[in-house]
Amino acid sequence: MPSALCRQPDEKIVVAGNISDATPKGLVCRFDVAGKADEGFADKGVYVLGNLHVGAMSIRADSTIALVGAGTRQEESKCLFLVKRDGLGKPDPTFNKGQMLQVCVAVA
């Protein structure tokens, strides 16, 4: 199920969403202006976030991609995450040393 759609400055389209199967996953896909998967992005056009549900996405002027969401497993369901990738879907070393930032909260 798609959760966000953005256009990068180079006119490529980035779609974030979630799939529910045996192991729910968040996905980010990038398409070229002709609507074909951009194989230069992440892993042949798709970046997979295992056990994470993507809630929102933002594209900055420098084409970096920010994703926010929550964990899908029971033990992670009270955790929020923030991921920043460069325009090609690789970790952005300027944010949290290229690592996902996870914040877990205690809910009474």
C-alpha positions, 0 to 999 in steps of 0.5 A: 500500500503506497504511503507517499509519493514525491518528485526529485529535482531530476524529475524522477518519482519516488514512491514509499509504501508498505507490503503485508505478507509473512514479514511486513516491510516498508519499501521505497522505489524510484522510477525514471521519467518514462515510468521504469524502475531506476536500476541505479537507485538502491537495489535495482530501483527498490530500497527495502526496510525490513520490519518497518512501516513507512508513514511519510517521506520527504525529498529535499532540494539536494535529492536526499530522501527522509523517511519516518515510520514505526516498527511492525513487530510487537516489540518495536510497535512503540518505536519510531524511526527516521532514515535519511538516504541520498538521492541514489538510495544509499545511506546519507552519512551526514545524518546519524552517521548513515544509520537509522535513528530509532526512538522507543517510547514507553506508553502507559 
